Amino acid sequence: MTKARSKSLLMLPLGAAMAMPLASCVTVNAPEKPIEINLNVDIRQEVLVRMQRDVEQLIKQNPQAFPQNAPEGRKPQ
């Protein structure tokens, strides 16, 4: 065996021995109150975008029902 390999083999048990006292310090406790995950997400924007796409498609499919000419006295937008 090389010196480097034998040194690394000696360091492994030494590192484990040094970590043992630290392992006993870790405790896991359940929280007193339940964990609350708030999923109140505002989906209004997505619904509006979908509705707008549906309306645009409906207008393209039925151009006679939805004329694109502005009535007199109104400016087109």
Summary of the structure (lengths in Angstrom):
residues: 77
radius of gyration: 35.0
end to end distance: 83.9
largest distance: 97.0
contacts: 95
relative contact order: 0.05
helix: 51%
strand: 0%
